[in-house]
Amino acid sequence: MAVIKVPRPPASAFDLDRPVSTLLKNQIRHLQEAEFRLPANMQTNIYINAIKTEGEAADYIRKVTTALHEAHAIGPTMGSRPVLKGAGRGFRAAGRDLAAAADAKRNVKQKKKSTNKKTKSR
């Protein structure tokens, strides 16, 4: 396989004082959603709307990423959802029963179409 040489980015590409781009803002929002799933003592409590530069964004991303890695290393907390073991046939059957009940409710409120339509005569 041929080796493809990729040039290094210029030093001017790294500007920590540059305003945050829309792409970076969206990434920060997604990271904040992940951060909110962490235990309260592991959250950074940084107000993301105050992040205005790429340097501030980098600091926030670094802190949240570190917290996520630490939380993953610790394992699930007491507040997390339990893993359903042996939820095979019984779980599926319960879901099927719920779907059937929902269909029954939906069929009750069907309106009948009127067969006698009156038209205006000119």
N, C-alpha and C positions, 0 to 999 in steps of 0.2 A: 504494500500500500504506500502511496506517495505521501510524503510529509508536506503539509501545507504550512507555510510560514505566515504567521499573523503578526503584523507590526504592533509594537507597543503604542498605547495611546500617548499623546503628547502631555507634557507636564501641565499645560494650560487646561487640560480636561478636568483636573481635580481642583474645583473652586468651592471651598467650604462656605463662602459667603454668598454664593449664588442663590437666588430665590428658589423655593421648592417648586418643582414642576407638578403638573396635574397627575402624571403617572406616579410620582413619588408620594403625593397626597393620598392617592388611592391605595397604595401599598401600606401607608401608615394607618389608614382606616381599617384595612384588613388585619393588620397586626394588632390594632386595638381590640377588635372583636375577639381575636385569639387570646389576648391578654385578659379580657373580662372573664374568661373561663378558668383562669388561674385562681387559686385561693387568694383571699384578700391580702394576706401577709406577703405574697410574692408579686403583687401588682406594683407598677411603678408610680401610679397616680400622677402621671404627667398629662397635662391638658394639651391635647394634640392640635387644637386650633391656634395655640401660641407658637407652634413650630413654623418658623418663617424661612430658614436657610437650610441648605443641604447638610451643613455641619450639625445643626440641631437635629435634623432628621436622622443622620447617621448615629448620633448618640442614643436617640430613642430606640432605633432599630436594634442597636447593639444590646441595650439593656433588656428589651423585651425578648430578644432571641436567647440571651443568657438565661433569663427567668424560665422560658419555655423548656430549654434543655435541662435545667435543674429540676423542674417539675416532672419532666419525663423520667429522669433518673430516680426520683423519689418513688414514683408509682402513683396509682389512683388514690384519691383522698376519700374521706368518709362521705363527702357530699356528692360524689360522683354516682352515676347510675350503675346499679349492679349488672353484671353480665348474666343474661338468662341462659342457664345451662339446661339442657334437655328440653328446650322449647320447641321440639319437633312438631309432631302431628297435632298436639293439643293447641298449640299457639296458632297454627294455621287454621284449624277448625274454628277457633274463636273468631278469627278475622273474617272467615267466610260467613259465619253467622251474623256478624255485624253488617257485612255487605248486603246480605239477604234482607235483613231488617230495614236497612236504608232503602232498598229497592221497593219494599212493601209500602213504606211511608210515601215514597215518591208517586206511586201509582194511585193513591187515594185521591189526590187533588187534581186529577185530569179533568179538563173541561170538555164538554161535548160541543161539537161544531153544529151550528144551526143549519138546518137543511132548507129552510124557507128564506131565501134572500129576496128582499124587495128591491126593485130597481126603480129609479125615477123615470117617469115617462115624460117625454117632452111635448 
